[in-house]
Amino acid sequence: MQRSLIRKEVIPFLLMFGSLILATLITDALLHQFELAWIGRWLGIPGTLLILSSFLYSLRKRKKISFGKPKTLLTLHETLTWIGALFILVHAGIHIYAILPWLALIAMLINVISGMTGKFLRDRSRSFLAEKKELYLQQGLSEVEVEKHLFWDATTYDLMKQWRTIHLPITLAFGVLGLTHILSILLFWQWK
């Protein structure tokens, strides 16, 4: 069981995050190789716009908008956030000389990890409950008995669904730090 859990959940999580870091390193290296490092400086703008557009899923989930299928918007949210984070990581590169951009970058990475963790925990918990319910039903237990057996697991699953209570403040911290970084750039820009 533990081996399959590692293969099914931990390895895909590590591969997804590792691919983000690897894609960042490769993209940054290619930009430097072809003397296009200046492009990285501007990737923060499309990266930010991609992350902002990924919030369509959150708006749909909270019924602020009515278009789009939630499942499609969730996939779009995950994809746009990953690409946006890639752009921002390339934008940051190793050329950050002030504390505010570093804080924004760290908050973004924690936010990405938080989102990925929530996704994998919820999916795994849902599968676990469904498998356990099916097993109990195959053993001939009634629906009432199954509910009694699954009470604590279902309660735990309901608590895991609340991971957003952690993810949202992290997102807010990233948003505030990112916005402060953007405003400071605009304030101190050499407009001549």
C-alpha positions, 0 to 999 in steps of 0.5 A: 500500500505504501509503495503504491501511495508513493508511486501514485501520489508522491512521485507525480507531485515531485515530478510536477514541481521538479519539472517546473524547476527544470523548465526554469533552468533550461529556459534561463540557460537557453536565453543566456546561451542565445544572448536573449537574457533581456527577455527574462526581464519582461517575462514577469508581465505575462507570467503575472497575467497568466496567474491572474487569468487562472483565477477564473476557476476561483471566480466560477467556484464562488459563483462570481461568473457563470461561464465555463465548466468547473473541471475545465477551469480547474485544469486551466487554473493548474496549467496557467499557474504552472506556466505563469510560475515558470515565466516568473521564475525565469524573470527572477532568475538569479538576478534579484538584488532586493528583499521584496522580489525575493519575498514575492518569489518565495511566497509564489513558490510556497503558493504553488506547492500549497496548491499542488499539495491540496490537489494531490491530498484531495484526490487521494482522499476521495479515491481512498474513501471510494475504495473503502466504501466499495470494499465494505459494500462488497463485504455485504455491509448495509449503507448505514453500517458503511457510513458508520465505518467511514465516519472518521475517514469521511470527517478527515476527508471533509477536513482535508477539503478545507486545505483552501483555508491555508492556501488562500492566505498564502495566495493573498500574501503572494498577491500583496508581495507581488503587487508591492513589487510591481508598484515599487518597480513602477515607482522607481522606473527610469521613465526618461 
